[in-house]
Amino acid sequence: MFVIDKASDAHRRAERVSYPFEAMSIGDSILIEEFRRAESARVAAIQFAKRRNGAYKFSLRKTREGWRIFRIA
């Protein structure tokens, strides 16, 4: 399970899914330590956005801790 790092203090409950994309607000991110899993999550984020007609956008970034997927729109 992944922990969402909130950009604000608002707390929402996420559904039980592989990745909590729907619960993420703009500016939120999830940390993934392994590159292979991060690539899998990136593809899942693209598919998630497509199913919602582009209402969501994500960005994958390398950090010191691992890889972060940010919600950017």
N, C-alpha and C positions, 0 to 999 in steps of 0.2 A: 504494500500500500504506500502511497505517496503522501507527503505532507505539503499542503499549499502554503506558501509564504505570502501572507496577505499584505497588500499595499495599504489597506485601511484597517480599522479595528472592527469593521462589520463582520459578523460571523454567520455563515450559512452552512447548512448541513448538506453534504454531498451524497449523491447516490452511490451505491456500491458498484463501481465499474473499474476497469483496468486503469484508466487515467481519468482524473477529475476535471476534464476540460470544461464541462458545463457549469461547474461551481466556481470557476476562476473569473475574477474581475480583471479589467484592463490594468496592467502593471503587475499582476500576480505571476508567480513562477513556481515550477516544481523542479527539484533537483534530482538528477539521475547520475549515478556515479560511473556506470559502465557505458562506453561509447556505443556498443552494439544495441543495448537496450534503449539508449537515447535516440538512435536512428529509428528503431521500431516505434517509439513514442512520437517521433516527428511525422512519420507516415500516418500514424493513427490520428494525429492532430490535423493533418491535411484532409483526411477522409471525413473527420468530424466536421470541419469547416465546410466542406463540399455538401454534406448532408443538410446543412443549415443555410444553404445559399449564400455563403461568404459572409455571414454575420459575425464570424469569429476569424481572427488572424493570429498566428503564432510565429515565434522566432526561436531558433535553437542557437544557444551561445555557449562557448567553452569558458569555464571559470576555474579557479584554483581547486574548488571542491569536486568538480566533475563537469557535467553538462546541465544547463538550465533551459527549460522551455518556458518562454514568457508569452503571455497573452498580450498582444499589441493593439488589437482592435476588436 
